[in-house]
Amino acid sequence: MSMFSEGLIPAACEVDISGLIGMLILQLASESPSAILDWNNNYGDDPNKMVLFHCSNLPKSFFKDTKMTIHPIIADQKGGDVSFGAIQGRIKAKPCTLLRVETDDFFGEIKALVIEGNYTNDLLDTFGGYGVIEIPNLQEVLKMVCKEGFAHHIAASLNEVGDIITEALSNYLGWNVHTQL
């Protein structure tokens, strides 16, 4: 999946079609690879920082450093001899845009969440593809994620393209777009 995404063929795990659409939109807006990540834990005592993580399918260009390893989660279930090939490393400290596309069955609409933030160099020791991200008013963003029914995945780009995406999705497609830019 990392090689597909690096080659500008978005690949999202867990059969996340909405996440894949978000990845494609980010890729088209930035003309660069995109990734899919999990919303994860807050980082330390800073209410505007959190960990974004996935057990690792990120494109190679996202990483500050990388290594090929067994997939730790699959290895726990199936063994290390059948789980080699996961790329692991730290996401580069850079500005970014996050996007989640969702269908809303109650209102019969497509909606999106567009967020800009910055990956940091804060210390973090874990596995997979990971980074600490700083997002202004993060706690309000997380409340919106829950209240509006957005899924646990978020597509990411290492570019600031939130304005472009917001205009395209809301003005041209008529989607309900929530932003934190």
C-alpha positions in Angstrom: 0.0 0.0 0.0 2.9 2.3 0.7 4.3 1.8 -2.8 0.9 2.4 -4.4 0.3 5.7 -2.5 3.9 6.8 -3.2 3.2 6.1 -6.9 0.1 8.4 -6.7 -2.4 5.4 -6.6 -4.0 6.0 -3.2 -4.4 2.9 -1.1 -6.4 2.9 2.2 -6.6 0.0 4.5 -9.6 -1.6 6.2 -11.8 -1.2 3.1 -12.1 2.6 3.8 -13.6 3.9 0.6 -14.4 7.3 2.1 -10.8 7.5 3.3 -9.6 6.6 -0.2 -11.7 9.3 -1.7 -10.2 11.8 0.8 -6.7 10.6 -0.1 -7.4 11.1 -3.8 -8.8 14.6 -3.3 -5.7 15.5 -1.3 -3.4 14.0 -3.9 -5.1 15.9 -6.7 -5.0 19.2 -4.8 -1.3 18.9 -3.8 0.0 16.8 -6.7 1.8 14.7 -4.1 1.2 11.4 -2.2 -1.4 11.2 0.6 -1.8 8.8 3.5 -4.5 7.4 5.8 -4.0 7.7 9.5 -5.9 6.9 12.7 -6.9 9.7 15.1 -5.1 8.5 18.2 -4.1 9.8 21.7 -3.6 13.3 22.9 0.1 14.1 23.3 1.2 14.9 26.9 -0.5 17.8 28.6 -0.8 20.0 25.4 -4.5 20.2 24.4 -3.6 21.1 20.9 -1.3 18.1 20.2 -2.1 14.5 19.4 -0.6 11.4 17.9 -1.6 10.4 14.3 -0.7 6.8 13.6 -1.2 3.8 11.5 0.4 0.4 11.6 2.0 1.4 8.4 0.8 2.0 5.0 2.1 5.5 4.5 4.0 6.6 1.4 7.8 6.6 1.8 7.9 10.4 1.2 6.0 11.1 4.4 8.8 9.7 6.6 11.8 11.5 8.2 13.3 8.0 8.5 12.2 4.5 7.6 12.8 0.9 8.0 11.2 -2.3 6.7 10.0 -4.7 9.4 7.4 -7.2 10.2 3.9 -5.8 10.7 3.8 -5.8 14.5 0.0 -6.3 14.8 -0.3 -9.1 12.2 2.9 -10.7 13.6 1.2 -11.0 17.0 -1.7 -12.8 15.4 -0.1 -14.8 12.5 3.6 -14.8 13.2 6.6 -12.8 12.0 7.4 -15.2 9.2 4.2 -14.2 7.3 4.1 -10.5 8.1 7.2 -8.9 6.7 7.0 -5.9 4.5 5.7 -3.1 6.7 7.3 0.3 6.4 7.8 2.1 9.7 9.0 5.5 10.7 8.4 9.0 11.9 6.4 11.5 9.8 8.4 14.6 8.8 7.8 17.8 10.8 5.9 19.8 8.2 2.6 21.7 7.7 -0.2 19.4 6.6 -3.8 19.2 5.6 -6.2 16.5 6.9 -9.4 15.5 5.2 -12.2 13.1 6.1 -15.0 12.5 3.6 -18.2 10.9 5.0 -21.6 10.0 3.8 -24.4 11.0 6.1 -27.2 8.5 5.8 -29.6 10.5 8.0 -29.4 13.7 5.9 -28.7 12.0 2.5 -25.5 14.1 1.9 -21.8 13.9 1.6 -19.9 15.9 4.1 -16.2 16.6 4.8 -13.9 17.7 7.5 -10.9 19.8 6.4 -8.2 20.6 9.0 -4.7 22.2 8.8 -2.0 21.7 11.3 1.7 21.0 11.7 3.6 17.8 12.4 6.1 18.4 15.1 9.5 17.0 16.3 8.1 16.1 19.7 9.5 12.9 21.2 7.5 9.8 20.5 8.5 6.1 20.7 6.1 3.7 19.0 5.8 1.6 15.9 4.1 1.9 12.5 3.9 5.3 10.7 3.5 8.0 13.3 3.8 11.6 14.2 2.8 14.2 16.7 0.5 16.9 15.2 -0.4 20.3 16.5 -3.8 21.6 15.5 -5.2 24.9 16.9 -8.4 24.2 19.0 -7.8 20.5 18.7 -10.3 19.6 21.5 -13.1 21.4 19.6 -12.1 19.5 16.5 -12.3 16.2 18.2 -15.7 17.0 19.6 -16.8 17.9 16.1 -15.4 14.6 14.8 -17.6 12.7 17.3 -20.7 14.9 17.1 -20.8 14.9 13.3 -20.1 11.1 13.1 -16.8 11.2 11.3 -14.9 7.9 11.2 -11.6 7.1 13.0 -9.5 7.5 9.8 -8.2 10.8 8.4 -6.5 11.3 5.1 -3.3 13.4 5.2 -1.1 15.4 2.9 2.2 17.1 3.8 1.0 20.3 2.0 -1.3 23.2 2.9 -4.2 22.8 0.5 -7.2 23.3 2.9 -8.5 26.4 1.2 -8.4 24.8 -2.3 -10.2 21.7 -1.0 -12.8 23.6 1.0 -13.7 25.8 -2.0 -13.9 22.8 -4.4 -16.0 20.6 -2.1 -18.4 23.3 -0.8 -18.8 25.7 -3.8 -18.5 23.3 -6.7 -19.8 20.0 -5.3 -22.2 21.5 -2.7 -20.9 19.3 0.2 -21.4 20.3 3.8 -17.7 21.1 4.8 -16.5 21.6 8.3 -13.2 23.4 8.6 -10.4 24.2 11.0 -7.9 26.1 8.9 
